[in-house]
Amino acid sequence: MRALLVTTFITLFAAAADAQVTGYAVAGPAGAMGFVDSRSFTFHAAGGGEVFLGRYFTAGGEGGLFDRLITVSANAAIHASGEEGIVPFLTAGYTRLGVSDGEGGANAWNIGAGGDAWLSRHAGIRFELCDHIRPDHRGSTHYWSARVGIAFR
């Protein structure tokens, strides 16, 4: 819930301050492996946004669905320079994994890498590899995904 509030706050006030805001919607194949879960194949869909805090650094958030898990993330990212062509990025942050059928939630870390391929000044294609790592004293579980979608600014 905190991640969702922080994301909303940053997005609303960044727009008022004329900061560069990037939004996206992505989806793709996913899976899980580890102590808690071992899905060989499932699906991950998410949407989010990020605000540039400088030339290369962003803060943002994301909400999504990973099979039956609801995910809410707060992230920081570093982007390569450039506003045209393919702009690669690395991202990391905190994720709250909530089970939609009432079983409770779990804390996780996330890391990812990808790129935004800008086709015009305001629209592009985003591709990303992402791993949500749920630590557990019995062994960690990795929820991975390969996602592609749209990006806009």
N, CA and C atoms as an extended XYZ file, in Angstrom:
459
Properties=species:S:1:pos:R:3:atomname:S:1:resname:S:1:resid:I:1 pbc="F F F"
N         0.818       -1.184        0.000 N   MET     1
C         0.000        0.000        0.000 CA  MET     1
C         0.873        1.263        0.000 C   MET     1
N         1.959        1.234        0.763 N   ARG     2
C         2.848        2.393        0.784 CA  ARG     2
C         3.424        2.672       -0.596 C   ARG     2
N         3.804        1.598       -1.303 N   ALA     3
C         4.383        1.773       -2.632 CA  ALA     3
C         3.387        2.444       -3.575 C   ALA     3
N         2.121        2.060       -3.484 N   LEU     4
C         1.093        2.660       -4.322 CA  LEU     4
C         0.914        4.142       -3.983 C   LEU     4
N         0.914        4.488       -2.711 N   LEU     5
C         0.779        5.887       -2.299 CA  LEU     5
C         1.969        6.726       -2.747 C   LEU     5
N         3.181        6.187       -2.592 N   VAL     6
C         4.384        6.909       -3.021 CA  VAL     6
C         4.359        7.139       -4.525 C   VAL     6
N         3.983        6.113       -5.280 N   THR     7
C         3.908        6.233       -6.733 CA  THR     7
C         2.900        7.300       -7.150 C   THR     7
N         1.733        7.280       -6.539 N   THR     8
C         0.704        8.275       -6.853 CA  THR     8
C         1.190        9.681       -6.527 C   THR     8
N         1.798        9.850       -5.368 N   PHE     9
C         2.320       11.156       -4.939 CA  PHE     9
C         3.359       11.679       -5.928 C   PHE     9
N         4.331       10.840       -6.276 N   ILE    10
C         5.401       11.260       -7.189 CA  ILE    10
C         4.837       11.620       -8.554 C   ILE    10
N         3.936       10.813       -9.073 N   THR    11
C         3.380       11.057      -10.402 CA  THR    11
C         2.570       12.351      -10.453 C   THR    11
N         1.730       12.580       -9.456 N   LEU    12
C         0.901       13.788       -9.452 CA  LEU    12
C         1.734       15.059       -9.320 C   LEU    12
N         2.700       15.071       -8.419 N   PHE    13
C         3.473       16.281       -8.199 CA  PHE    13
C         4.556       16.488       -9.249 C   PHE    13
N         5.028       15.425       -9.856 N   ALA    14
C         6.013       15.590      -10.924 CA  ALA    14
C         5.373       16.233      -12.143 C   ALA    14
N         4.153       15.861      -12.449 N   ALA    15
C         3.456       16.469      -13.582 CA  ALA    15
C         3.266       17.967      -13.354 C   ALA    15
N         2.975       18.335      -12.115 N   ALA    16
C         2.802       19.749      -11.795 CA  ALA    16
C         4.127       20.508      -11.889 C   ALA    16
N         5.247       19.836      -11.635 N   ALA    17
C         6.559       20.485      -11.660 CA  ALA    17
C         7.228       20.385      -13.031 C   ALA    17
N         6.517       19.917      -14.039 N   ASP    18
C         7.039       19.749      -15.389 CA  ASP    18
C         8.219       18.785      -15.461 C   ASP    18
N         8.262       17.804      -14.585 N   ALA    19
C         9.297       16.780      -14.646 CA  ALA    19
C         8.926       15.784      -15.737 C   ALA    19
N         9.930       15.105      -16.283 N   GLN    20
C         9.654       14.108      -17.312 CA  GLN    20
C         9.106       12.856      -16.655 C   GLN    20
N         7.932       12.442      -17.074 N   VAL    21
C         7.267       11.263      -16.542 CA  VAL    21
C         7.138       10.255      -17.671 C   VAL    21
N         7.486        9.005      -17.398 N   THR    22
C         7.324        7.920      -18.358 CA  THR    22
C         6.352        6.906      -17.785 C   THR    22
N         5.356        6.526      -18.561 N   GLY    23
C         4.412        5.490      -18.169 CA  GLY    23
C         4.594        4.273      -19.047 C   GLY    23
N         4.110        3.130      -18.590 N   TYR    24
C         4.243        1.915      -19.387 CA  TYR    24
C         3.208        0.870      -18.988 C   TYR    24
N         2.935       -0.032      -19.901 N   ALA    25
C         2.102       -1.212      -19.677 CA  ALA    25
C         2.809       -2.366      -20.371 C   ALA    25
N         3.077       -3.431      -19.627 N   VAL    26
C         3.843       -4.555      -20.159 CA  VAL    26
C         3.191       -5.880      -19.759 C   VAL    26
N         3.494       -6.925      -20.500 N   ALA    27
C         3.004       -8.267      -20.194 CA  ALA    27
C         3.914       -9.279      -20.871 C   ALA    27
N         3.911      -10.500      -20.325 N   GLY    28
C         4.706      -11.542      -20.949 CA  GLY    28
C         4.778      -12.807      -20.137 C   GLY    28
N         5.488      -13.791      -20.655 N   PRO    29
C         5.620      -15.068      -19.963 CA  PRO    29
C         6.414      -14.926      -18.668 C   PRO    29
N         6.110      -15.799      -17.714 N   ALA    30
C         6.755      -15.737      -16.408 CA  ALA    30
C         6.791      -17.128      -15.791 C   ALA    30
N         7.486      -17.220      -14.675 N   GLY    31
C         7.553      -18.479      -13.950 CA  GLY    31
C         8.054      -18.241      -12.542 C   GLY    31
N         8.023      -19.263      -11.739 N   ALA    32
C         8.513      -19.172      -10.366 CA  ALA    32
C         9.309      -20.422      -10.055 C   ALA    32
N        10.360      -20.232       -9.244 N   MET    33
C        11.144      -21.388       -8.814 CA  MET    33
C        11.709      -21.111       -7.433 C   MET    33
N        11.690      -22.131       -6.595 N   GLY    34
C        12.217      -21.978       -5.254 CA  GLY    34
C        11.395      -22.726       -4.235 C   GLY    34
N        11.627      -22.391       -2.966 N   PHE    35
C        11.000      -23.115       -1.874 CA  PHE    35
C         9.476      -22.936       -1.835 C   PHE    35
N         9.011      -21.701       -1.992 N   VAL    36
C         7.600      -21.399       -1.799 CA  VAL    36
C         6.747      -21.845       -2.979 C   VAL    36
N         7.266      -21.765       -4.172 N   ASP    37
C         6.449      -21.992       -5.358 CA  ASP    37
C         7.324      -22.529       -6.480 C   ASP    37
N         6.746      -23.296       -7.379 N   SER    38
C         7.492      -23.737       -8.561 CA  SER    38
C         6.552      -23.866       -9.751 C   SER    38
N         6.129      -22.748      -10.272 N   ARG    39
C         5.320      -22.728      -11.492 CA  ARG    39
C         6.285      -22.774      -12.666 C   ARG    39
N         6.097      -23.700      -13.540 N   SER    40
C         7.004      -23.777      -14.678 CA  SER    40
C         6.694      -22.698      -15.708 C   SER    40
N         5.417      -22.301      -15.821 N   PHE    41
C         5.058      -21.281      -16.794 CA  PHE    41
C         3.767      -20.609      -16.365 C   PHE    41
N         3.770      -19.293      -16.379 N   THR    42
C         2.571      -18.510      -16.080 CA  THR    42
C         2.663      -17.190      -16.840 C   THR    42
N         1.992      -16.156      -16.387 N   PHE    43
C         1.897      -14.893      -17.106 CA  PHE    43
C         2.031      -13.742      -16.121 C   PHE    43
N         2.696      -12.648      -16.513 N   HIS    44
C         2.841      -11.461      -15.678 CA  HIS    44
C         2.447      -10.244      -16.506 C   HIS    44
N         1.516       -9.446      -15.990 N   ALA    45
C         1.103       -8.194      -16.631 CA  ALA    45
C         1.199       -7.075      -15.603 C   ALA    45
N         1.687       -5.911      -16.007 N   ALA    46
C         1.862       -4.808      -15.062 CA  ALA    46
C         1.802       -3.476      -15.790 C   ALA    46
N         1.598       -2.440      -15.005 N   GLY    47
C         1.634       -1.076      -15.510 CA  GLY    47
C         2.222       -0.183      -14.447 C   GLY    47
N         2.877        0.866      -14.870 N   GLY    48
C         3.492        1.747      -13.890 CA  GLY    48
C         3.974        3.035      -14.506 C   GLY    48
N         4.744        3.742      -13.711 N   GLY    49
C         5.301        4.998      -14.163 CA  GLY    49
C         6.550        5.341      -13.392 C   GLY    49
N         7.332        6.232      -13.968 N   GLU    50
C         8.557        6.679      -13.313 CA  GLU    50
C         8.791        8.147      -13.632 C   GLU    50
N         9.422        8.825      -12.679 N   VAL    51
C         9.712       10.236      -12.791 CA  VAL    51
C        11.221       10.419      -12.792 C   VAL    51
N        11.723       11.176      -13.765 N   PHE    52
C        13.156       11.453      -13.808 CA  PHE    52
C        13.511       12.455      -12.721 C   PHE    52
N        14.455       12.070      -11.852 N   LEU    53
C        14.920       12.930      -10.773 CA  LEU    53
C        16.201       13.650      -11.166 C   LEU    53
N        16.737       13.304      -12.283 N   GLY    54
C        17.938       13.894      -12.847 CA  GLY    54
C        18.016       13.420      -14.284 C   GLY    54
N        19.163       13.552      -14.882 N   ARG    55
C        19.295       13.150      -16.283 CA  ARG    55
C        19.194       11.639      -16.461 C   ARG    55
N        19.703       10.868      -15.497 N   TYR    56
C        19.772        9.425      -15.653 CA  TYR    56
C        18.915        8.641      -14.651 C   TYR    56
N        18.506        9.232      -13.546 N   PHE    57
C        17.885        8.499      -12.442 CA  PHE    57
C        16.384        8.730      -12.367 C   PHE    57
N        15.641        7.647      -12.066 N   THR    58
C        14.198        7.736      -11.906 CA  THR    58
C        13.757        7.082      -10.607 C   THR    58
N        12.583        7.470      -10.152 N   ALA    59
C        11.878        6.802       -9.057 CA  ALA    59
C        10.476        6.542       -9.573 C   ALA    59
N         9.933        5.401       -9.205 N   GLY    60
C         8.606        5.095       -9.722 CA  GLY    60
C         7.969        3.926       -9.028 C   GLY    60
N         6.884        3.497       -9.589 N   GLY    61
C         6.148        2.376       -9.021 CA  GLY    61
C         5.401        1.610      -10.086 C   GLY    61
N         4.916        0.445       -9.670 N   GLU    62
C         4.271       -0.460      -10.609 CA  GLU    62
C         3.253       -1.306       -9.863 C   GLU    62
N         2.163       -1.616      -10.520 N   GLY    63
C         1.176       -2.558      -10.014 CA  GLY    63
C         0.927       -3.606      -11.071 C   GLY    63
N         0.716       -4.847      -10.645 N   GLY    64
C         0.508       -5.883      -11.645 CA  GLY    64
C        -0.076       -7.164      -11.094 C   GLY    64
N        -0.195       -8.130      -11.981 N   LEU    65
C        -0.677       -9.466      -11.648 CA  LEU    65
C         0.337      -10.494      -12.118 C   LEU    65
N         0.712      -11.386      -11.215 N   PHE    66
C         1.596      -12.494      -11.532 CA  PHE    66
C         0.810      -13.754      -11.198 C   PHE    66
N         0.206      -14.366      -12.211 N   ASP    67
C        -0.682      -15.498      -12.005 CA  ASP    67
C        -1.777      -15.067      -11.032 C   ASP    67
N        -1.840      -15.603       -9.823 N   ARG    68
C        -2.848      -15.184       -8.847 CA  ARG    68
C        -2.301      -14.191       -7.834 C   ARG    68
N        -1.053      -13.784       -7.966 N   LEU    69
C        -0.448      -12.822       -7.052 CA  LEU    69
C        -0.647      -11.400       -7.548 C   LEU    69
N        -1.045      -10.515       -6.651 N   ILE    70
C        -1.088       -9.088       -6.944 CA  ILE    70
C         0.257       -8.519       -6.509 C   ILE    70
N         0.905       -7.737       -7.379 N   THR    71
C         2.209       -7.161       -7.054 CA  THR    71
C         2.122       -5.638       -7.051 C   THR    71
N         2.777       -5.027       -6.059 N   VAL    72
C         2.913       -3.577       -5.985 CA  VAL    72
C         4.372       -3.300       -5.674 C   VAL    72
N         5.026       -2.483       -6.501 N   SER    73
C         6.467       -2.242       -6.372 CA  SER    73
C         6.794       -0.759       -6.320 C   SER    73
N         7.848       -0.434       -5.590 N   ALA    74
C         8.462        0.895       -5.599 CA  ALA    74
C         9.900        0.691       -6.068 C   ALA    74
N        10.328        1.435       -7.098 N   ASN    75
C        11.611        1.179       -7.731 CA  ASN    75
C        12.426        2.447       -7.966 C   ASN    75
N        13.718        2.243       -8.122 N   ALA    76
C        14.632        3.267       -8.614 CA  ALA    76
C        15.303        2.677       -9.852 C   ALA    76
N        15.671        3.529      -10.792 N   ALA    77
C        16.297        3.030      -12.017 CA  ALA    77
C        17.362        4.005      -12.488 C   ALA    77
N        18.286        3.466      -13.259 N   ILE    78
C        19.288        4.283      -13.938 CA  ILE    78
C        19.133        4.010      -15.429 C   ILE    78
N        19.015        5.084      -16.201 N   HIS    79
C        18.814        4.996      -17.648 CA  HIS    79
C        20.052        5.524      -18.363 C   HIS    79
N        20.352        4.935      -19.506 N   ALA    80
C        21.429        5.466      -20.343 CA  ALA    80
C        20.957        6.795      -20.933 C   ALA    80
N        21.883        7.610      -21.308 N   SER    81
C        21.566        8.913      -21.873 CA  SER    81
C        20.877        8.753      -23.221 C   SER    81
N        20.018        9.672      -23.514 N   GLY    82
C        19.382        9.691      -24.832 CA  GLY    82
C        17.881        9.718      -24.731 C   GLY    82
N        17.268       10.398      -25.674 N   GLU    83
C        15.819       10.465      -25.732 CA  GLU    83
C        15.286        9.856      -27.013 C   GLU    83
N        16.180        9.373      -27.863 N   GLU    84
C        15.765        8.761      -29.121 CA  GLU    84
C        16.390        7.388      -29.226 C   GLU    84
N        15.810        6.558      -30.067 N   GLY    85
C        16.338        5.219      -30.259 CA  GLY    85
C        16.083        4.337      -29.047 C   GLY    85
N        16.957        3.377      -28.822 N   ILE    86
C        16.819        2.453      -27.691 CA  ILE    86
C        17.594        3.006      -26.502 C   ILE    86
N        16.893        3.161      -25.385 N   VAL    87
C        17.500        3.677      -24.148 CA  VAL    87
C        17.457        2.563      -23.106 C   VAL    87
N        18.604        1.896      -22.841 N   PRO    88
C        18.622        0.814      -21.860 CA  PRO    88
C        18.526        1.334      -20.427 C   PRO    88
N        18.082        0.451      -19.516 N   PHE    89
C        17.985        0.820      -18.106 CA  PHE    89
C        18.193       -0.390      -17.204 C   PHE    89
N        18.572       -0.114      -15.960 N   LEU    90
C        18.646       -1.091      -14.873 CA  LEU    90
C        17.734       -0.586      -13.774 C   LEU    90
N        16.995       -1.478      -13.127 N   THR    91
C        16.059       -1.085      -12.090 CA  THR    91
C        16.123       -2.051      -10.914 C   THR    91
N        15.787       -1.545       -9.732 N   ALA    92
C        15.738       -2.376       -8.527 CA  ALA    92
C        14.804       -1.716       -7.526 C   ALA    92
N        14.249       -2.516       -6.606 N   GLY    93
C        13.372       -1.935       -5.611 CA  GLY    93
C        12.717       -2.970       -4.731 C   GLY    93
N        11.654       -2.541       -4.099 N   TYR    94
C        10.885       -3.350       -3.150 CA  TYR    94
C         9.558       -3.743       -3.778 C   TYR    94
N         9.118       -4.986       -3.542 N   THR    95
C         7.831       -5.460       -4.033 CA  THR    95
C         7.048       -6.083       -2.885 C   THR    95
N         5.771       -5.797       -2.853 N   ARG    96
C         4.863       -6.487       -1.941 CA  ARG    96
C         4.049       -7.442       -2.798 C   ARG    96
N         4.197       -8.734       -2.501 N   LEU    97
C         3.445       -9.766       -3.199 CA  LEU    97
C         2.226      -10.086       -2.349 C   LEU    97
N         1.043       -9.877       -2.869 N   GLY    98
C        -0.190      -10.187       -2.138 CA  GLY    98
C        -0.959      -11.258       -2.857 C   GLY    98
N        -1.376      -12.259       -2.154 N   VAL    99
C        -2.128      -13.344       -2.770 CA  VAL    99
C        -3.585      -12.922       -2.857 C   VAL    99
N        -4.165      -13.009       -4.035 N   SER   100
C        -5.512      -12.501       -4.251 CA  SER   100
C        -6.598      -13.392       -3.665 C   SER   100
N        -6.272      -14.604       -3.227 N   ASP   101
C        -7.303      -15.480       -2.670 CA  ASP   101
C        -7.304      -15.479       -1.140 C   ASP   101
N        -6.667      -14.500       -0.514 N   GLY   102
C        -6.744      -14.349        0.929 CA  GLY   102
C        -5.691      -15.080        1.739 C   GLY   102
N        -4.661      -15.614        1.122 N   GLU   103
C        -3.632      -16.350        1.853 CA  GLU   103
C        -2.603      -15.447        2.525 C   GLU   103
N        -2.652      -14.157        2.306 N   GLY   104
C        -1.684      -13.247        2.907 CA  GLY   104
C        -0.715      -12.713        1.872 C   GLY   104
N         0.298      -11.978        2.333 N   GLY   105
C         1.257      -11.378        1.423 CA  GLY   105
C         2.674      -11.657        1.857 C   GLY   105
N         3.613      -11.219        1.057 N   ALA   106
C         5.029      -11.435        1.337 CA  ALA   106
C         5.835      -10.262        0.800 C   ALA   106
N         6.962      -10.001        1.437 N   ASN   107
C         7.890       -8.977        0.974 CA  ASN   107
C         8.880       -9.592       -0.005 C   ASN   107
N         9.310       -8.811       -0.978 N   ALA   108
C        10.285       -9.290       -1.954 CA  ALA   108
C        11.111       -8.110       -2.452 C   ALA   108
N        12.252       -8.420       -3.027 N   TRP   109
C        13.089       -7.443       -3.718 CA  TRP   109
C        12.930       -7.698       -5.202 C   TRP   109
N        13.131       -6.673       -6.023 N   ASN   110
C        13.075       -6.894       -7.460 CA  ASN   110
C        14.274       -6.253       -8.134 C   ASN   110
N        14.714       -6.889       -9.198 N   ILE   111
C        15.775       -6.358      -10.048 CA  ILE   111
C        15.343       -6.574      -11.495 C   ILE   111
N        15.814       -5.709      -12.365 N   GLY   112
C        15.436       -5.855      -13.757 CA  GLY   112
C        16.368       -5.099      -14.680 C   GLY   112
N        16.289       -5.418      -15.941 N   ALA   113
C        17.056       -4.746      -16.982 CA  ALA   113
C        16.216       -4.754      -18.245 C   ALA   113
N        16.344       -3.706      -19.028 N   GLY   114
C        15.573       -3.644      -20.259 CA  GLY   114
C        15.892       -2.406      -21.052 C   GLY   114
N        14.939       -2.007      -21.868 N   GLY   115
C        15.132       -0.821      -22.684 CA  GLY   115
C        13.820       -0.275      -23.197 C   GLY   115
N        13.828        1.014      -23.466 N   ASP   116
C        12.710        1.675      -24.117 CA  ASP   116
C        13.157        2.027      -25.532 C   ASP   116
N        12.464        1.515      -26.518 N   ALA   117
C        12.757        1.828      -27.920 CA  ALA   117
C        11.765        2.908      -28.356 C   ALA   117
N        12.228        4.169      -28.361 N   TRP   118
C        11.352        5.295      -28.673 CA  TRP   118
C        11.140        5.389      -30.177 C   TRP   118
N         9.888        5.231      -30.601 N   LEU   119
C         9.530        5.291      -32.014 CA  LEU   119
C         9.170        6.713      -32.435 C   LEU   119
N         8.766        7.527      -31.467 N   SER   120
C         8.478        8.937      -31.695 CA  SER   120
C         8.817        9.677      -30.398 C   SER   120
N         8.535       10.958      -30.366 N   ARG   121
C         8.858       11.752      -29.172 CA  ARG   121
C         8.083       11.295      -27.932 C   ARG   121
N         6.868       10.750      -28.134 N   HIS   122
C         6.011       10.413      -27.000 CA  HIS   122
C         5.627        8.946      -26.893 C   HIS   122
N         6.015        8.091      -27.813 N   ALA   123
C         5.572        6.695      -27.780 CA  ALA   123
C         6.709        5.752      -28.145 C   ALA   123
N         6.692        4.596      -27.491 N   GLY   124
C         7.719        3.614      -27.775 CA  GLY   124
C         7.322        2.229      -27.307 C   GLY   124
N         8.279        1.328      -27.424 N   ILE   125
C         8.095       -0.059      -27.003 CA  ILE   125
C         9.053       -0.320      -25.853 C   ILE   125
N         8.548       -0.936      -24.773 N   ARG   126
C         9.382       -1.271      -23.618 CA  ARG   126
C         9.556       -2.785      -23.579 C   ARG   126
N        10.779       -3.220      -23.340 N   PHE   127
C        11.052       -4.635      -23.111 CA  PHE   127
C        11.890       -4.734      -21.844 C   PHE   127
N        11.649       -5.815      -21.074 N   GLU   128
C        12.272       -5.905      -19.751 CA  GLU   128
C        12.335       -7.352      -19.276 C   GLU   128
N        13.433       -7.692      -18.612 N   LEU   129
C        13.566       -8.937      -17.866 CA  LEU   129
C        13.537       -8.564      -16.397 C   LEU   129
N        12.722       -9.256      -15.614 N   CYS   130
C        12.513       -8.870      -14.226 CA  CYS   130
C        12.542      -10.104      -13.323 C   CYS   130
N        13.071       -9.944      -12.112 N   ASP   131
C        13.096      -11.016      -11.118 CA  ASP   131
C        12.663      -10.450       -9.770 C   ASP   131
N        11.593      -11.006       -9.210 N   HIS   132
C        11.141      -10.665       -7.863 CA  HIS   132
C        11.663      -11.768       -6.944 C   HIS   132
N        12.463      -11.396       -5.974 N   ILE   133
C        13.132      -12.372       -5.110 CA  ILE   133
C        12.493      -12.321       -3.729 C   ILE   133
N        11.804      -13.393       -3.363 N   ARG   134
C        11.167      -13.490       -2.051 CA  ARG   134
C        12.084      -14.278       -1.118 C   ARG   134
N        12.764      -13.577       -0.183 N   PRO   135
C        13.660      -14.294        0.728 CA  PRO   135
C        12.865      -15.082        1.782 C   PRO   135
N        13.380      -16.231        2.149 N   ASP   136
C        12.766      -17.077        3.171 CA  ASP   136
C        13.885      -17.874        3.837 C   ASP   136
N        13.805      -18.090        5.127 N   HIS   137
C        14.866      -18.822        5.815 CA  HIS   137
C        14.967      -20.266        5.339 C   HIS   137
N        13.947      -20.772        4.674 N   ARG   138
C        13.975      -22.139        4.131 CA  ARG   138
C        14.501      -22.169        2.696 C   ARG   138
N        14.663      -21.009        2.115 N   GLY   139
C        15.134      -20.897        0.736 CA  GLY   139
C        14.348      -19.830        0.004 C   GLY   139
N        14.998      -19.066       -0.841 N   SER   140
C        14.343      -17.986       -1.566 CA  SER   140
C        13.535      -18.517       -2.742 C   SER   140
N        12.539      -17.734       -3.140 N   THR   141
C        11.754      -18.035       -4.329 CA  THR   141
C        11.932      -16.884       -5.315 C   THR   141
N        12.156      -17.232       -6.575 N   HIS   142
C        12.313      -16.237       -7.641 CA  HIS   142
C        11.073      -16.268       -8.528 C   HIS   142
N        10.467      -15.102       -8.711 N   TYR   143
C         9.347      -14.925       -9.629 CA  TYR   143
C         9.879      -14.112      -10.808 C   TYR   143
N        10.189      -14.756      -11.915 N   TRP   144
C        10.833      -14.094      -13.048 CA  TRP   144
C         9.806      -13.825      -14.150 C   TRP   144
N        10.114      -12.849      -14.988 N   SER   145
C         9.245      -12.570      -16.131 CA  SER   145
C        10.047      -11.891      -17.249 C   SER   145
N         9.601      -12.111      -18.465 N   ALA   146
C        10.113      -11.441      -19.662 CA  ALA   146
C         8.934      -10.683      -20.245 C   ALA   146
N         8.983       -9.346      -20.207 N   ARG   147
C         7.797       -8.557      -20.535 CA  ARG   147
C         8.078       -7.593      -21.682 C   ARG   147
N         7.052       -7.341      -22.453 N   VAL   148
C         7.135       -6.360      -23.537 CA  VAL   148
C         5.809       -5.596      -23.572 C   VAL   148
N         5.860       -4.338      -23.962 N   GLY   149
C         4.644       -3.543      -24.011 CA  GLY   149
C         4.907       -2.156      -24.563 C   GLY   149
N         4.061       -1.224      -24.152 N   ILE   150
C         4.164        0.148      -24.644 CA  ILE   150
C         4.759        1.066      -23.575 C   ILE   150
N         5.398        2.107      -24.035 N   ALA   151
C         5.919        3.160      -23.159 CA  ALA   151
C         5.447        4.490      -23.731 C   ALA   151
N         5.180        5.441      -22.847 N   PHE   152
C         4.724        6.749      -23.306 CA  PHE   152
C         5.220        7.827      -22.361 C   PHE   152
N         5.404        9.022      -22.886 N   ARG   153
C         5.839       10.166      -22.078 CA  ARG   153
C         5.219       11.439      -22.588 C   ARG   153
